[in-house]
Amino acid sequence: MTFADKATLGQSAVLGIIKGANLTQNQFNWLGTIFYLSYLVFEYPQNLALQYFPVGKWMSINIFIWAVALLCHAACKSFGGLFAVRFILGVCEGAITPGFMIVTSMFYTRAEQTRRVGYWFLMNGTAIIFLGFVSFGTLHTKTHNFMPWQWLMIITGLITLVTSVVFWFFFPDSPTTARFLTPEERKLAVLRIKVNQAGVENKRWKKEQFIEALVDPKTWVMALFAAIANITNSVTNQRQLIVNQFGFNPIQTTLLGCVDGVVEILTIFAGVIIASYWKNGRGYTGALMFVPAILGAVLVDTLPSHNKIGLLFSYWLSIFFIVPFVIFLGWVGSITAGHTKRTTTNAIVLSGYAIGNAVGPFMWQKRYQPRNHVPWTIIAVASAVSGILLLILRAMLAMENKRRDMEQHDDSFDDVYLTHVEADGKTVEKKVDRAFLDLTDRQNREFRYVL
């Protein structure tokens, strides 16, 4: 529902929002950009909140506010009103993806995380299919002074409102408090992620981990990748206009939009399965997935305008550009340890994601329509650069693993003792498993980066 709500803007392009709200093409682009600018500004505060408050409850509050803001879209008749509600959506979105990433890393081993992230990201494709059918239905509504795009906002907003309530009661904050697990199962859930060497959760903000995240080179390589790779994601809000300008009418465009979702589901599923089964193949798989995306972008750019079927299939081929970022999201949680460092890294990486998404809409200028040669050229170049960055990141991690494998340590290396003072004043040392300490990936020399 989060992605469906976010994509309602693009879907509304053929449901009358531009004419109904008296928007210019530039203003429509700004509605896509302001979402990610507010996301960018509030990304780190949202990540701090996810550390201080129960993850599931904080996400539920944000989803509730998100739903109310989406419902308010239907009452907006101008650029100013839509600008305000899109800003609120961006603020709330800042809690969703990092919240999912944190919970995924608390429940699943590093070997499992890529596929689990892929599974919940698959629902983006499902959302597009859902939106396609709802949009097709709204195009047939005959209500006085209430346009199809307004019905779309009301329908999706009400479903999201219900989702926020369900989330509050059923979404777990961590394995230690999951209501659907017995006390014994909670212990097992924590023990099974011991191999992550990343701990479970720590509510205390640690300055040293925050600084380590800032000075760690891989943090900024990941942020740069997130920014450049997501310039291409501006297609999300433009896709209905793109297909419409290939020569398809609004009814055809809404139904063809369902195929976008099917393609996204199939490509993401294939990508995460390959990345999971290919030992140390996350970086390679992500880079390879950019190849069909680049081919699709080049074909859309070069095929003749009368070949609208060829253009449509080339556009669907370009959807492969989504897959590497999905693999990457699962990878980020696997190569960062320490709760404060992980939330800080997530915030920086997702800020890069926000910058790319904020910049992207401005390449879809009116003067480039209907073929949009400049945007598709930028998409091809951005995809190529992103693939190279993934390979650079993988090489950096492989070098660090090799360096750690060559290090020497004695038998006492794994012995960790914590001291505490009992009620009678006696100081006691207790041996603990270092895997459950809140150590960062740099502090824990037993930590190995998945590739």
N, C-alpha and C positions, 0 to 999 in steps of 0.2 A: 504493500500500500504506500510505503514511503516513496518508492520509485514511481509508482503510478501517479501519485500526487504531484511529484516533481515534473513528470512528463506531460501533465495536463496542459501546460503552456504550449508545448509543441503541437499537441493534439488539437488544441483550440484554434490553431492557425487556419485550419480548414473548416472550423465550426463557427467562424464569424467574429472572433475576438478582435481582430485588427480593425474591422469596420465598426463593430459594435461599441468598442471603447475609443474609437477615433484615434487609432495609433498609426504612427509612421513606421516604416521598416526599422529605422534606427531606434525608435522607442521600444519596439518589440524586442530588438537585440538587447537593449538595456535591461529589460525585465529578466532576461536570462543571466545577465552579468551581475545585477544587484544581488541576486540570490547567492552567488558565490563570493561576492565582496563581503556581505554580512557573515557568511560562513567563515571566511578568512579571519575577520576581526574577532569573532567569538570562538574560534576553534580552540585556542589554548585555554581560555576560561572554561569551556565545556569539558576539556580533558581533565582540568584540575577538579571540576565538580565530580567527574566520574571517579576520581581517586578518593575524594572526601565522602561522597554519598553512595548509598547502595546503587549499583549500576542499573539494575532492572527498574527500580523506582524512579530514578532520575530520567531514564529514557522514557518511561511512561508519561511523566509530566510534560516532557518535550513533545511527545506524540499528541497529547491532548491539546496543547497550545497550537501545534501544527494544524490539527484538524479544524479548530475554530478559525484560524487564519485562512485555511482553504475555503471554508464555507463563506467567509467574508468576500472572497473573490467575486462571488455571484452578484454582490451588491455594488461592485466597482464599475463605474461608467467612464473612467478617465485614466490616463497614464499615471497620475499622482496616486490615486487609490490603489491601483495594481502594484505600483512601485513599493508602497508601504507594506502590503501583505506579502509580497515576494521577499522583502527584507526580513520579515518575521519568520518566514519559512526557512530562510538561510541560517538564521540564528539557531533554530531548533534542529536543523539537519546536522549541525556540528556535534550532536551527541550520539547520532545513530551509528554511523560506520565505525567510529572508534570504540563505541560501546560493544558492538558486535565483535570487533577484533579482540578486545580485552576478554570477553566471556569465552570466545573460541579458544584463546590461549590458556584459559584457566581450566577448561574441561577436556581438551584434547592434546595428545602428544604432538610433537613437531612434525612427525611423519604423517599425522592425520590432518593437520591444519589446512594444508593446501586444498584437499578435497572438500573439507567442511566449509571453508570460505566459498569455494566454488558452488556448493550446494545452495547456500543462502543467496549467493549472487545470481543463481539461475532464476530466481523469482523476479528479477528485473525483466527477463524475457516474458515470463508469465504475466507480469503487469502490463506489458505492451500489448499482448494478445487480449487481455481483459479490456484495456482502454479502446482497442480497435472495435470490439463488439459494442461497448457502451456508446462510443462515438457514432457508430452506425445507427444505433437505436435513437440517439438524441437528434440525429439529422432528420428523423421522421416525426419529431414532435411538432405540434401546431399550437403553441401557446402564445397568446398576445403579449407583446413587450417582454418576453423571456426567451432568450436565444439558446440554441443548442449548447454553446460553450458554457453557459451559466448552469444548465442542467448537469453537465459533466462535473462541474465544481461541486454542486450540491450532492450528487450521488457518491462521488469519491470521498468528499468531506465527511459524510455521515458514516460510511464504512470505516474510515480512519478513526472516528470518534469511538466507535465500538471497539476497535482494535486497541486503543489506548487503555480502555478499562480491562480488557482481557490481559493485556501486557502487565498491568499493575498486579494482578492476582496470580499470574502463572509464569512469568518470565523470571528465571533465577538470577540472583546477584552473584553467587559463587557456588562451587560444589559443596562448601561447608554449610550452606543454608538452603540448598535446593529442596523444596517441599516434596518433590516426586521421588526423592531418594530416602531410604531408611538410614538411621545413624551409621550402620555398618557399611552401607553402600557409599555414604559420604566419605568415610575413611578410605575406602577403596578408590574412589574417584580422585582423591588427593594423591594417594600413593602411586596411581598409574601414570601421573604426569611427572613423577620424580625424574624420569629420563630427560625432561626438558631442561633441568638444571636452572630453572628460572623462577622458582617459588610459586606461590599461588596468588596472594594479594596482600598489600600492605597499605594501610590508610595514612601512614606518616610520610609527608613530603620530605625528600632528602635533597639538600642543596648540592651535594657532591655528585649525585646521579644526574641532576638537572644539568650541571656544568659538563659532565662527561658526555651527555647526549649532544651538547652544543659543539664540543671539540672533536667528536668522533667523525672522521671523514666520510664514512659510509652513510651517515645521517643525511649529509648534503647531496651525495650522489643519488640517494633514494628520493630526496625532495625534488631534485632537478628532473629525475625521471618522471615523477608524479606530475610535475608542471607541464613538461613537454608532451608527454603521452596523452594528457587530458585536454590539450588544445583541440584534438580530434573529437572529443566528446561533445563539442558544440553541435554536432550532427543531431543529438537527441532532440533539441528544440527546433531544428530546421527540417527534420526528416519528412514531415508531412508536406512542407512547401517544396522540398526537393522532388519528391515523387509526383506531386501535383504538376510541377513545371516540366516533368518528363512528358506530359501530355495526357495524364489520367484525370478524370473528373473527381469531385469530392467524395462521392459514394465509393468509387473504385479505390481511391486513396486510403480511406479509413479501413477498408477490408484488407487491402494489401499491407497495411500497417501491422496486421496480425502476423503476417509472414515474417516481418522484422523480428518479432518476439520468438518465433520458432527457430529462426536462424541463430539468434542470440543464445537460446537454450542449448542447441546442438553444438555450437562452436565452443561455448564455455565448458560444457560437459566433456567434450573431446579434449580440450586443453588441460583441464585439471586432472583428468584420468591419465593422460600422457605424462604430465609433470609428476604425478604420484608414483607411477610405475617405473619411470625412467630414473634410476638411481642417480642422485645428485644432478637431476636434469631440469630443475626449475628455471634457471637462467637460460639454458639452451632452448627449452620449450617456449618460454616467453618471447625470445628473439625470433624463433621460427614462425610464431603465430603472426608476426608483423609482415611476413612475406606475402601471404594472400591479401592482407589488408592494403599493402602498397600496390599490388597488382590491380585490385578493385578500384582504388582511387585513380590510378593512371588510366584505366579503361573508361571510367566515368568522364575523365577529363578529355579523352581523345576520340571516343566513338562519335559518329555523326548524330545529329539531333533527331533525325527521323527513325533511328533504331532504338525506340523507347523500351522494347523488351530487353535488348542488350544492355542498355543503361540501367534498367531496373535490376537485372541479375548482377551487374558489376557493383552496383550500390550494395546489394546484399552481401557480396564477397568482401566489401570493405568493412563490414561489421566485425570481421576478425580483429579489428584494432581494439575491441573491448577486452578480449581474452587475456593479453599479457598483464593488464592492470589487475585483473582478478587473481591471477597466479601470484602477482607481486604482493597483494594485500595479505595473502596467506604466508608469504615469505617474510614479510616485515616482522610479524609476531614470532617467527621462528629464529630470527637472528638478532633479537634484542632481548636482554634479560635485565631484571631489576624493575620494580613496579613504577617508580618515578621516572626512570629512564625510558621505560616502554611508553608511558603516557606522554612524555615530552616528545619522544621520537614520533609517535603517532600524530601528535599535534603539528609538528614541523612537516612531516610527509603530507598530511592532509591539507596543510596550508598551501603546499605546492600544488596539490590537486585542485584547490580552490582557485589559485592564480591561473592555472591553465584553463580551467572552465570559465573564469571571468574574462579572460582575454579572447578566447575562441569565438564567441558570438560576433565580435566586431569585424571578422573577416567576411561575414555573409552580408555584404553591402548590396543595396538595390542595384547599383550600376553593374554588378557582376552577373545578375540574373539574366536569362534563366539557366545558363549552363554552369555558372559559378566556377570558371576555370581557375581563378586565383585561390579560392578556398580549397579546392581539391588538390592543387599543387602543394599547398601548405600542409595538408593532411598527409600526403605521400612523404614529404621531407621530414615532418615531425615523427612519423612512424619509423622511418629509417634511423633517425638520431636516437629515438627511444630504444630501439633494438640494440644499438651499439652500447648505450648506457647500461643495459641489463648485463651485457657480456663483461663490461668493465667492473660492475659490482661483483659479479661472480668471481672474476679473477682476483679481486681484492680479498674476498673471503677465503678463497682457496689458498692464497699465499699466507694468510694469518693462521689457518688450520695447520699448514705445513710447519710454520714457525713453532706452534705450540706442541706439535708432535715431537719436535726435536728438543724440547725443554726437559731438563732433569729435575726430579723432585724425590725426596725421601719418603719413607713409609708413613711418616706422621703428617704428610701433606693433607690428607683427607680428615684428620682428626680436628674437629672444631668444638670448642668448649665455650659455653655461655655461663656467666656468673650471675647469681641473684642472691639477695639477702633475705633470709627467712624471718618469721615473726620474732624469733628469739635472738635475732641479731647475728646469727651464724651465716657466714658466706659459703655458698655451695656452688661447685662447678658441675655443669651437666653437659655431657657430650650430645651433640645434635648432628643430624645429617646435613651436610653443606648444601645438598640439593634443595632443601626447604628454606635456606636463608635467602634474604632479599639481596642477593649479589647481582651485580651487572655482568654482562657477557665479557667485559674486560677484566673485572676483578676475579672472576671464577675461571682459572686457567684450564679447568677440566671441560669447560664449555667448548663445543665444536659447532661451527656454523654449517647449517645445511646449505647445499649448493643447488 
